[in-house]
Amino acid sequence: MNSEQQAKSLNWAKHQKRWFGKWHLYVGIIAGAIVAFVGLTGSILVFQDDIDRALNPNLFEVIAQKQKLPVEDIVPLIKKNYPKIKIDYLLLNDVKNPNEAYSITNLKTNEQTFINPYNGKITGKRIYTSSFIRVVTELHRTLLIPVAGRYICGLASLCLLILTISGLRLWIPKKWKQLKTVLTVRFSGSFKRQNYDWHNSLGFYSSPFVAILSLTGFSITFSTLVIPLLFLLSGKSPQGVAKLLGAKSAWHAQANPLPLKDIVAAVKEKMPDGYIGGIAFPADKMGTYRLDVVSGNLPKVGKREMLVVDQYTGKTLLNSRKDFPNVGNAYLSWLTPIHYGSFGGRPTQVIAIIAGLMPFALFITGFIIWWPRYKKQKKGKKHKTKESKLDEQAQSPTLVKDGKAEVIKAPLPKLGRYFLINFKSGFKYAAIILAISSIMGALYGLPSGIVIQPAIFVVAFSCVMVCLNFICALLSEIFNILFLVPFRKGSHKVTRYFALSAAFFICYLTVYIVLLNTGLEVF
């Protein structure tokens, strides 16, 4: 190896020892296996409806007849013919498909009953929690671990986002003339070299889609945190949202539930352009009807909306079209379709499958890269070699004193000035990340011709992550100023983190507000 090659190798090694390299390594080691498993199960769920129907054709398929019975007529018919069936939720599935059966779910017994929409007769039953797709769904969402599993998977989504961002930063070559090298696989190289190239190339090309899946996965898992924050950023009280979602029917001793046709009339009045995709029935005397309504053509699975209606008066207690901000409706309509790729039909579903498989491929190739290095370290390199010490001295200014070289540490500016320097730099970084975020969303929808909506969605929901990060940075800086600075232990790293986070927060929040008043209308 000549001196020029050694220099390149040395530069690349130093590049990988930066803080983002350590984050990539440690997060990959700690969470890599879980992230890979969640990705694999997610890939199966991309076509969950198709798989479930293929495995159970006798349950889902009926012979098409002249006209399906209206939902307000078929429910009384079911109750008359099968009085023992408890209806907690009626799913109309794809109402536009003449061969599609309706399904009734009993939430207490987990029994799912399939109904012929033409005559109201039962076509089959099953315990839905034991179905293949349901098991895969629970593995994807909770790892079959009660309570804690849901949050483990949610944090795994966050880890995947960190791995993607840090991996991209690691991927950036020291010199741009190396760009072609890091974008391709050198098939003439050794297995070790090819594996390294595959890890870099797969990570780079899949990063837009993997980042989006991780962002949406986190937002789905931590919806109780994300939804109130979205409403708060939109100028609406989170308490008001909770009040709307927790609305109760006006029960009194003489109150009698209205017939279902009166409840359905609320949909025709409030959302005449939509059709009912499902109905949640009142759980008790204070319960309400929740009607899940589908309208429009975007996303391709339809825009999801919600009405909550008093079971005694027929009064609309919640109308998502009116009561939710634009971003709230975006959450309802687009979050799950983007996570599973269904928003653009088959093209985006194929992308979602490939993106779901990437964490597993990157975990395997990453492990092959890391394991030999780990074994080498374990064998005994506990102390720095002379070369590494010389390398450190070469990077830092030195002063010769009494025949010995001492490293000179340049004094850092005061915290206030240091904050302003990094705060200014933060806007530059935020602008770059904003552009990249929107491009990622646009690329995801490009094969299906749906570009604007996913681009806006990614930027808007990235704002939630930026806000959460800013809160963490603010708390860290408060601790730094109150408890460390007075004792001359203040950390400039914490101040830098806070300055960059503040710049990102201002930049993203500004764009978010603009999108609420313009771009998000497309949702």
N, C-alpha and C positions, 0 to 999 in steps of 0.2 A: 504494500500500500504506500503510494507516494505521499509527499507532504500535503499536497492539495486535497487528496482524498481523506487524509487524517483530519485536516481542518474541517472538512465538510461533516465527517462523522462526529467530530467533537462538538461542532455547533448543533447538530441534530440531537445529540445526547443532552446537551445543556438545555435545549429547547424543551425536551421531554421531562426535565426535572423541575420545571416551573410548577407553581401552585396548582394550575389547572391539570397538569399531568398527574399530580398526586390525588386530586379529587377523582379523576377518571379511574385511576388504579384502585383506590380504596372503595369507592362506591361500586365499582364493577365486582370486586371481590366479595363485598358484603351482600349486595342485592342482585348480582348478576343472574344467579340461578332462578330466583323468584321472578325477576323481570322476563327471563326467557320463557318460563312456564306460563306466565300470564299472557305473553305474546302468542304462544302456540294455541292456547285455548281461545284467545280472541280471534285468531284466524279461522277457527272452526265456526265461531258465532257469526262471522260475516254473512254466511249463507244459512243462518239458523232456521229461518222459516222454510226455505226450500228443503233442507235436510229433514226437518220434522215432518213435513208433508210427504216426503219420499219414503220415510220409515213407517209412516202411519197413514197410508192412502185411504184406508177404510174409515178412518175417523174424520178426515178433513174434506173428502170429496163426496159430493152428492150429484145425482142426475138432474141436470138443468130442466126446469119446467117453464111455464109461461111467465110467472111473476112471483118474486119473493114477497112474503107477507111483511107489512110494515112492522117495525119493532113494537109499536104501541098495541098491535093486534096479536103478535106472536107471544108476548110475555103472558097476558091473561090466559091464552090457550095452553101454554106450558103449565101454568099454575093450576089450571082446571084438570088437565090430563095427568099431571105428575105432582100432586100436592106435597109430597115429601121432599121434593127438590128445593133446596135453599139457594136462592140466587143472590150472590154477593156482587158478582160482576158478570155482565153479559158482553162478550166480545164478538163484534160483527165481522172481524177479520177483513178480508178484501171484499167489500160489499159490491164492487164492480164486477167481481168474478162470479158468473152464474153457477159455477160448480163448487162454490165455497160454503162450508157449513158454518153455523154460528156455534159458539161455545159458552158454557156457563161454568163459573168457578165458585166452589164453596171454600172460602178461605179457612174455615175451621177444620174441615176434613181433608183439604187439598184435593178434593175430587173434582175432575173436569168432565162435564157432560156435553156431548156434541149434539146439536139440534139441526134437523133438516129445516132450512128457512122457507120451504114451500108449504109444509104441512104441520110443522111444530113437533114432529116425532123425534124420539131419541135415535141417533145413529150409532152411538158408542160411548164408552166411558173409560176413564183412566185416572190414576193418581198422578197428577202432573209433576209432582216433586221427584218421581222416580223415572221420568222420561229421560232419554239420552241427552237431549238439548238442555233440559233443566239442570241435570247434573253437571254438564260442561259449563253452564252459566254460573252455577254456584262455585265451581272450581276457579273460574275466571275472576269472580267478584270477591270470594271469601276464602279460597283454598280449603273449603269445607271446615274452616275454623270458626266456631261461633263468636260473634261480636268482633273480636280483635282481628279476625281474618280480613274483614272489609277494609279496615284501616291499614293493614299490612299491604294489601293490594294497592290502595290509594297512594301510600308512600312509595311503593314500587314504581308507580307511574311518575311520581316526582323524581325518583332516582333515575328513571329512564330519560327524563328531560335533562337532568344534570349531565348524564353520560353523553347525550347527544351534543349538548352545547360544548362541554369540555373536550369531547372527541373532535368536533369541528375546529376548535382552537388548536388542538394538538396536530390536526391534519395540515394546517397552514404551513407551507414550507418556509424555511428561513430565507430562501431566495426564490423569486418568481420563475426563474429559469428551470427550477425543479418541478414546476407545476405538472408537466406532462407525466413525470415519473410517479407522482402521487395520485394520478387519476387513472392509472392503468395497472394491469397485473403483468409482471415480467415472467412469462411462462418458461423462459429459458433458465431462470434462476433455480436455486435449490428449493426444497420443500419449505424450509424456514422462511425464505424470502417470498415465495409465492403466498404463503399463509399471511405474512405481514402485509403484502399488497392487497390481498383479498379483504383483510380486516379494514384497511384504509379506504379502499374503493367502495365496498359495500356500505360502510358507515357514511361516506360522503353522499353517494347517490340516493340513499334511502332516508337521509336526515330530515328533509322537509316533511315527509309523511310520518315518520316515527315521532318527530317532535309534536305534530298535531295530534296523533293518537294518544301520546302521553299527556298532553295538555287537556284533552277532552276526558280522558280517563280520570285524571285528578279532579276535574270539575264535577264529574258524575258522582264519584265517591264522597267528596266533601261538599255535596250540594247544600247541606245545612249551613255551611260557612260561606259558600260562593254566592248563593242566591241573595241573602240579605246584603252582602257587600255590593252586588250588582245594583240592587234597588237603592242602596245608600248613595252610590256613585251617580245614580240617575236622579237624585233629589227626592227619593221617596223613602218614607220611614220603614225600616225593617219590621218594627212592631206592627205597622199597618198591614204588611204582607202576612205576618203570622195571624193577625186578626181575620183577614180575608180567608186564608186557607183553613182556619179553624172555625169558620162560621157554623152556626147551629140553626136548626129549624125552630120555628116559634110554636112549641108544643104547649097545649093547655088541655084540661080535662075533657073538653067537648070537641077537641080537634080531630078531624078525620082526614087521613091521607088522600090526596087527589089521585084520580086515575092517571095512568102513565101517559095517556094522550095529552093531558094538560101540561105535563112536564116537558114532553117532546115539543109542544107548541112554543115553549120558550126558545128553543133552538131556532125554529123557523122564524121567530120574531127577531131575535138578536143576531143570528148568523144565517140569514137566508141563503147565502152562497155556499154553506158547508153541509156536510152530512155526518151523521153520528157513527163514530167508529167503535164506541164502547160506552157502557153505562155502569157506574158503580151505584148500587142501591143502598138506601139508608141502613146503617147497622143497628140502630135502635130508634126510640121515639124522638130523640133529639137530632138524629142523623139527617143528612141531606143527600140529594141526588148529585152525582158528579157526572156530567156528560162530556166525554172526550170527542171533540169535533175535528173533522179533517176538511180542509178547503185548499183551493189553489193547486198549482202544479209544481211549485218550488218549496222545498226540495221535491224530488220525483216521487217520494213516498207521501207527499202532501204536507201542508202546513198544519201543525198540531195546535189546537186551541182548547179552551176549557170553560165550561159553565157549571157553576154550583147553584142549585135551585132548592128552595124550601119545599119540603114534601107536603106541607099543608096549604100553603098559600100560592105556590108557584112563583114566588118572588125570586128574581135573580140576585143571589148573594155575592157572586163573583163572576165577572166577565173578563177573561184574560185579555181579550181584544181591547177593552177599555181601561181595565184596572192595572194591567202590567205595562211597564215601560217597553220601548222597542227591544231593548236588549233582553228583557224578561221573556218576551215572545220568541226571540231568537234562541234563547236557552231551551224553551219548550219545544220548538220546531226543529232546530238544527243540531243540537248537541249530540244526541244518540245517532242520528243519521250520519253525521260526520265521523263519529267514533267508529262506526261499523261500515262506513263507505256507501251506505244505501242512498245518500242524498243525490247522487248522480247516476244511479243505475249500475249496470254491469261494469263499465269502465272503472268507476271509483271503487267498486267492491273488489275488483282484481288488485288494485293498488293497495287497498286496505289489507288484503290477505298477504301480499308480499311484505308490506311494512310490519305486519304482525309476526312474520317468520324471521325478520331481520335480527331482533334481539337474541334469538337462539343461535343464529349463525355467527353473530358478533361475539356472543359469549364463548362459543367453542373456539373460534379463531383467536380471541383475546386470551383465553386460558392457555392455548398453545404458545402464545408469545410470552406470557407471564411465568409459566411453570419452570422452564429452564433457568430463567433469571432468579427465581425464588430459590431453586435448589443450589445455584451457585452462591447466592448470598448466605444460605444456611450452612454451607461448607466451611465458612470461616472468615469471610471478609467483614470483620466487625470494626476494623479500624481503617481510616483513610490511608490510601497509598500515597507515596511521594508525588506521583503524577497528579492525583486529585488535589493535593495541597498546592502544588505548583500552579495548577489550573485556577484555583481560587485566588492565588496571589496575582496571576496574570489578569484576572477580571477586576481586581480592586487596586486603587492607588496604594503604593507602599512607600515607606520612609525607612532608610537605612540608619540604624542607631546602634552604636557599639558593635558594629559588624553584623547586626541582625536586622532582617527585614520585618517591619511592622505594618500591618494593614491600617490605612487611614480611613476612617469612616466620615464621610461628608456630613456636616451637621444638617439636620432636617429643619425646615422652616417651622414657625409656630403653628399651632393647630388651626387657628383661624385662617391664616394665609394658605396653609396646606389644604384646608377644606375648599377654599375658593378655586385653587388650581385644579383640583380633581372635580369639583362641581362643574367647572367650565368644560373639562374633558368629557364629563358624563353626557352632556347634550350631544356631543359628536357621536359617542358610542350608541346612545339611545336612537338617534336618527338612523344609524346603520342597521341596528337590530329591528327597528320598525319597518324599514324597507324590506329586510330579509323576511320578516314575519308575513308581510302581505304577499310577497312573492311565493312563499311556501304555500299559503292558502290557495293562491291562484293556480299554482302548478298542480295541486291536488284535484281541482275541479276542471282543469283544462281539457282532459280527454273526453269529458261529457259535455263540454261547452258551458259549464256553470263556473264562472271565474270570479265575479265580483263578490258574491255572497260569502264563499268560504274565506276569501282574502280579508273581508271586513270582520268576519267572525273571529278569525285567529287573532287579529289585532285587538279587538274588543275584549276577548277573554284572556288574552295575555296580560291585559291591564290588571286583571284580578291578581295574577301571580306577582306583578310588579308592586301592587299595593301591599300584598302580604309581605313581600320582601322588604318594602320600605318600613313597615311596622317593626319588623325584626331589627333592621338597621338603626331605627330611631331608638328603640329600647337599648340596644348595645351602646350607642353613643351617649345616651343619658347616663348609663352605668359608668362609662368611660370618664365622663366629665365630673360626675359626683363623687366617685369612689377611687379613681385611679389618678387623674390629673392633680388633685391636691397633694398627693404623695409622690409626685414626679414619676408616676408609673403609667402615665397616659400612653395609649397606643395609637400611633399614627395610622396603622393598618385599619383600625376600627373607624377612625375619622375618614379615611379614604373610602371605605365601604359605605359609610353613611352618605358621603358627598356624591358618590356615583349613584347610589340608590335614590337620593333626593332628585337628582337630575332626571333619572329614568321616570320617576313618579310624576314629575311636572310635565314631562314630554308626553308620556302615555295618557295621562289624565286629560290633557288638552286635546289630543287626537280623539280620545274616547268621547268627549263632550261634543266635538264636531260631528263625529259619526252618528251620535244619537239624534242629531237634528237634521242629518242629511242621509248618509249612506245606509243606516240601519232601516230606513223605510222600506228597503227592498225585502226585508224579512217579513 
